[in-house]
């Protein structure tokens, strides 16, 4: 049996997302999860909050509590998790976050979702298209605009957290519909098929779900 290691930037396990990804991995594939925040209390996690221009990342504790942490502060914990998964002889490791990360040392391939999602978007649109992007927190708007500005200047970014007030997805969908976006990207691995379906239905536009796209790619790698 092949084993895939999954590293969440929050606490593991992540049944809310992983259960939707597993069917794409193929048959006889085991899943081993690790979390950058495993073993930490909520008070300890608060010490990992962003400061002075650090990149904010939205994730959850094992009980579902939403937390905002700084990417720069959890790199050692991610590195530790990858090391543990290598010791368990996994075939491939998935970093369960759409974000820009350094190349971590690993004996097996580490999959970084942002590269897959960004290359897909680049292959679908050009400067004439209007791109819509949904992120979990408004503080990420500047980062995602910079990520896609080389493709098109027509970008609408809105926010709705998969761990917070789900009514914000209706608000986000309204904004994207009014902007008449040609393509919409759910730019967080925490977004689910159900939440994406709402955006797709309310906007009537094609929508890319990051977790689904990445899962399908991993399925090819594990074939």
N, C-alpha and C positions, 0 to 999 in steps of 0.2 A: 504493500500500500504506500502510495506517495503521500507526503505530508506537506501542507502549506503552513507556514508560520505567519501570523497576522499580528502586527504591532499597532495598537491604538494609542493615540496621544492622551487618551483619558484612562479610565479603568476598564479592565477586562473582566468578564467576557462582554462582547457587544452583540447580543442576539438580535437587537433591533435592525442591524445592518447585515451582519454575517449570514443570517438565515436566508436572506434574499440573494446573497452572492453564491452560496454553496451549490445550488443547482447548476450553475454555469461552470463549476470547476471540473465536472466529469465524475465518472464512477470511481470507486475505490480511492478516494482522496480524503485523508484525515486533516483536521484543522486543529492547530495548536495556537492559542492566543496569549498574548502578553500585553500589558498596559504600562505606559510611562508613569502613570500615577498609582499603580498598584501598591497597596500597603500604606498609602498616605491618608491622613484624615483631611476633612474639609478645611480645617484651620491651616494645616501644612500646605495644602494646595493653594490657599490664598496668598501664600508667600511667593508663589510662582506667577503672580499677576504681572502684566506688561508694565514696563517703565521706560520713559525716555525714548520713544521711537521704536520700541521693540514690536515685532509683529504679533498681533493678538490672534489666538486660535481658540475656537469654540469647541468644547467637548463636554463629556458628562462623566459623573461618578457612577459607581456600580448601582446606586439606588435611583439613577435617572436625573440627579441634580445637575443643572447646567453650570459649567465653570468656564471662565475665560483665563487662559494662561499664555505666557510668552513663549514663542517658539525657541528663542535663544536660551531660555532657562531649563528646557526639558531635553536638550540634545544629549546630555550624559545619560539620562534615563532611557532614551530611545536606543542609544548605543549599547547599554546594558541588556535591554530586551533582545536586541538582535544577536548579541553574544550568546544569550541563553538559548535562543532558538537554534543557533548553529550547533550548540552542544547537543541539542536534541535531534540533530541530523535531518532537518527539514529540507525539502527539495527546492523551495523557493520562499522568499519572504515578501509580504506585502506591508507597506507602511500605510496605514489606514487614515490618510490625511491628504487633502489636496493643498499642497503648499510647497514652497521651495526649500529643500533641505540639502545639506552637504552629502557627499557620497560616503556612506558608512562602510567600514571594513566588514566584509562578510565572505564566508567560504562559498556561499551560494548567491544566486541572483537576488537583488533587492529591487522590488518594483515601486517606483515613485509615481503615484497617480497623476500628478500635475503634468508630467511629460506626455502621458497618453492622452489626457483630455485636451491639452493645448494643441498637440499635433493634429488631433481629430478636427478641432474647430478651424485650424488653419487650412485644412484640406476642403472645408465646406463653404467658407465665405471669403469675400475680399473687401476692398475699400468701399464698395457700393452697397454693402449690406449693413443692416442695423442689428447689432448683437445685444441680447438681453442676458444679464447675469444675476443669479440669485445667490447671495452669500448669507451666512448665519448672523453676522454682526455688522453694523454700519461702518465700524472702524477699518474694515477690510476693503472698502471701496477704492481707495487710492492705489492699493497694491494690485487689485484685479484690473483696474483701468490701465495701469502701467504694463501689465502682462499682455494685454491685447491691443494696445494702442498702435503697435506696428502693423496690425492687420486692418483695422478700421477705426475711424474717429467717431463713428456712430455707435455709441455704447450707452446703454441704460443699465445702471446697477441698482438693485433694491435688496432689502434684507428681510429674512424671516428665519428664525431659529427652529430647527427640528426638535429642540429640547425645551422650548418656551411656549409662548402664546401662539397656538396654531392658527388662530384667526388672522394672523399677519400674512398667511399665504394668500388669502383672498385679496388683501390690500396689495401685496406684491404682484399678484396676477393682474389686477386692475391697472397698475402702473405700466406693466409690460405690454398689456393690450393697447393702452392709449398711445404708447410709444411705437406701436406697430412693428415690433421686432421681427426680423426674419428667422432668427434662431435664438433659442434660450438655453442657457447652461445652468444646471443645478450644481454650483461650484462648492460642494462640500460632501464628503463621504457619508455624513450623517443623514442626508436626505434619503427618503425611502420612495419606493414605487408609488405608494398611496399619495404621498404629498406631491410627487411629480405629476401624477394623474390629475390632481386638482388644477395645477398650473396649466397643464396641457389642455384640459377641458375648458377652462375659463378664458384662455388666450386664443385657442384655436391654432396655435403655432407649434412647429416641431421643437421638442425639448430633449436635451441630452442629460441623462442621469449619470453622474460621474461613477457611482459605485457599480452600476450595471455595465457600463462601458469597460471599466477596469476588470471586472469579474470575467467578462467574455474574453478579454485578452489573456488573462491568466489561464482560462480553460484551454486556449490554444497552446500555451507554454507547457501545460501539464499533459497534453494529449499523448 
